[in-house]
Amino acid sequence: MTFNTNDPSGAAGLTADIAAIVSAGAHPLAVVTGTYVRDTAEILDHFSFDEEAVTDQARSALEDMPVSAIKVGFVGSPENISTIAEIASDYAEVPLIAYMPSLSWWDESEIDSYLDAFRELMLPQATLLIGNHSTLWRWLLPDWPGERNPSARDIAKAAADLGVPYTLVTGIPLPDQFIDNVLATPQAVLYSEKFERFEAIFEGTGETLSAALCALLANGHDLQAATAEALTYLDHSLNAGFHPGMGHFIPDRLFWAQAEDEEDDSADSGPATDDADLISNPPFELPSGGTTKH
C-alpha cells in the first residue's frame, strides 16, 4: 500500500509509485492523499484531502486484501500523517518505508509543521527511511557541526534516535561526477552503490526508488537484496528516461516493457518475438513472490 499525492504530470507522486510497484511485480493499493498542481519543471501548488477521505480509502482496501509492505510519501498535512500513523500501527508487523522528498517548493511554516509531525508520528513506526543526502541532512541534522559533510551513518544515527532502524541515503556527492547511495545503520554500512551522475535533471527519482524497494520487500526480499535490486531498477529507468514536456526528464519506469531496437528490421531478418517469448524471457528479471503479477 502506498500513501502519496497525485501528480498530474506523471513525474512523481502516486503516478510514479504505481508504475514502479507494478514493474517490481507487486499489486499497488494506491491511497490518494491530495494532488499537486504542477508540470514537469516545478510544483505550483498542492491541495490536500482531509484525513477522513484518506482513512476511508485505506481501510476499505485493507479490509479486502492483505498488505505486505507500506510506503508513505508526501501526504500533504500533519492531519494526514496522524491518520496514516494510526492505520500503520494496526499493521505493526508490516514493513513501513518512509520517503521524504524535498519540500523546498512549499511555504516554510507548512514545512516545519509537516516535518515535526512526520518526525514524531511516522518515524517511530518506520522500518526504513529514504531520502536525498541534502534533504535528510538539513532535516535531521540542522545544527551539524564541523567542516565535513555528515556521512550516511551520521544521518542513520539521527534517524535511529527517532526510532528508525535503517536509512537509505541517496545522492551523496562523490568526485568525478559520481554519486553514492548508502544503506546504513548507526553501526555499519550495509550496502552501497555508486552511479555516474546523469547530465539531465530528473523528476521522480526518489519516488521510483522507494516504491520499487517497497514492492521488493513485499515480495519477500531481504532489505539488502531489495536495496540492490531497486537501485539497479532506478538506474535502468534513468538510462531510458524521456523528456515528455518543456521541463525536466522523467524516468521510464516501464523500460523493461519496451521492444528492443533491431539492427536489421528487414523482412528476411527472422521471425518477430511473439508474446509467449516475452513472457518466458522478459527483458528485465522480475522477482518471484506471492504478489508477483508478471
N, C-alpha and C positions, 0 to 999 in steps of 0.2 A: 504494500500500500504506500502510495506517495501523496503527501500533502504539499501542494505548491500552488502558485498563482498562474493563471492563464497568460500565455504570451501570444498575441495575435500575429506577431511577425514570424513565429516559428523558430526564433533564435535560441530561446532559453525556456525557463519555466516548465509548466506541465507538458507542453508540446515536446520538449527535449526529453523529459523523463519517460514519457510513453514510448517514444521511438527507441531509446536506449534500453529500456526494460524488455521490450519485445525482441530487440536484437540479441540480448543476452539470454533469451529463451524462457522468459517468465511472463506471466499474465498480469498486467498492471491494474490495480484498483486505484483509480485516479480521483482524488478528492480536490475539488476546486476551492481555493480559499479567497479568491478575488481575481482581479485582472489588471495587467499593465495596460497603459496606453503608450505604445512605443513603436518604433521602427527598428531596422537592423543597425542603426547607429547609436540610438540613445533611448533611455526611458523618459517619457514626458510626464507621466502621471501614474497613479495607481488607485484603484478602488477596491476596498476590502469587503468581503462578505461578513455578515455578523456570525457570531460563534454558533448560534443555533443552526444555521444553514450548514455549517461545516460539520457539526455533530451529527445531524440527521443523515448527511451523505455517508459519513464514515460508519456509523452504527448500522445502517441498513445493509451495507456491503459486508460488514464483519459478521453480522448475524446469519448471512447466507453462505459465506465462503471462509475457509481457513486462511490465515495470513502467515507468511513465513519470514518476512522482514518488513520493516517500516522505514521510509525515508521522509525527513522533514526538511523542506527547502524554505523559501521565503513565503511566509504565511500572512503577512500584512499588518498584524496588530498584536499587541500584548494579550488581548482577549482571546484571539485565536490560538496563540501559544498556550495559554492556560487550558483551553478546552482540549487541545491535542495532547497536552501532557497528561490530562486526566484520562483520555482514551488509552494512551500508551501504557499508563500504569496498570490497566486491566490486562495487558499483554506483556507483562514484565519479562517473560521468558523469550520473547521475540527480539532479535537484534534491531536496534534503532540507529539509523545513520542520520546524523545531523549535518547538514551542509549550510555553511554561512557564506553567502555571496558578498560582494562589495555593495554597500548601501550608500555610496558617495553621492548618488543622484537624489537622495531623499533629504527632507528637512532635518536639521541637526537635532532638534528637540524630539522628533519622532524616532530618529535613530537611537538616541540614548534610552528612551523608554522601551523600545523594542529589544535592544541588546541586553538591558537589565532583566527583562522578563525571560529572554532566552537563556541567559546565564543561570537564573535562579530556578526555573521550572523545567527546562528541556535538557540542559547538560547533565544534571544528575541522573537522568534516565538513559542517556546516550551510550551506546556501545562504542561508536566511532564518530569522531568529529573530523570533517573535511573542510579545508579552506585554503585559499591562497596565502602564501607566506606573509605578504604585507598586510592582508586583511586580518589574519589571526594575530599577528604581532601587535598591531595597533589596538585591537580589541582586548586581548588577554594580557598584554604586557605594555600598557600605555606609559609606564614610568621606567621602561627598560634602561638601566644604567650602562655605562661603558661605551667604548668606541666600536666594538664589533657588533654585528647584527646577531640577534638571537638564533640559535640553531633549532632544528626540528625538535630535539629533545628538550630544549628550554621551553618551547611552546607546548610540547606534550606535558611537561611538568605543571605548567599553569593550568592546562585543561584538566589534568588529573586532580589538582587541588579542588576543582569544581565537580569532580565525580566522573570524569570521562577516562576510561582505561586506555583507549587507543586514539591516536591522532594521525591523520594523513595530511601532511603539509605539502602543498604543490607550488610550483613556480619559484623555487628557490634559485636566485641568480648564481650562475657559475661563470668562470672565464670562458672566452672563445664562443660566445653566443649559445651556451648550453644552459638548461635549467634542470634542477633536480626535483624529484618527488620522493618524499620520505615518509614511510610508516614508522611511527616511533611510540615508545612509552618513555616515562622519565628515566628508566634504567637502561634502555637499549634501542638501537635502530633495528627494526625487524625486517625491513625491506626498503630498498631504494633503487630508483632507476632514473637515469638522466636522458633527456632528449635534446636534440638540436632545436633551437628556437626558430619558429616559422617567421618569415618576414611579414606575412599578412596578420591583421588583427582579427581575432575570432571572438564571437559571442557564444555563450552557452557551453564553454568547455567544462566548467566545474559541475554544471548540471548533468552533462553527459557522463562524466566520470563517476559521480556519486550515484546516479541512477543505475548505471551498469554494475557497479560494485554491489549495490543493494540487491539487484536481481541475482547476481552470482552467489551471494550469501544465502539467498532464498533457495537456491538450487543445491545447497549443501556444501559448497566450497568452504575451506577454512579461510581465515582472514588474509593470510599472506598470499595464498594462491589466488583469491578473489582480487586482491590489490594488483598483483602482477598481470592478471588477465584483463582487468578493467583498464589499466594504463596502456596495455597493448591495443585494446579496442579503441581507446581515445586517440592514440597515435595514428591508427589507420583511418579513423574518422576525420582527423585534421588533414591528413595527407590527401584525402579525397574531397576535402572541403570545397564549397562553392560560394559564389557571390550573387545571391538572388536579387539584390536591390542596390541602392546607392550608398549603403552603409558598410558594415563590416562583413567578413566572411562567416559562414556557418558550417559547423562540422556535418559531414554526410554520415549520419548515424546508421543509414541503411546501405553503406558502401558494399557490403557483402552480397546484396541482392542485385547489384548491377552486373550486366553481362560484360565479360572481358572483351576488350578491343581485339579484333583479329588482324594479324599482319596481312593476311591474304583472304579477302572475303569473296573471291570469285566463286562461280557456281561449281567448279570441279575441285574445290578445296576440301571436300569431305562432308559428311552429314553434320547437320547442326546438332548441338547438345539439346536433348529433349528434357522435359520436366522431370522424368524419372532419374536422369543423370544428375540433375541439380540437387535432387533430394538425397541421392546416395553420396554425392561428392560436393557438398556445399563449399563455396569459396572462402568461408570463414568457419573455423572449427567452433561449434557451439557446445556449451556444457550439457551434460546429461543431468537429469534430476526430475523430481516429482512434478515440477511446474513447467517443464520444457514443452514448448509448443512447435518447434521446428525440427 
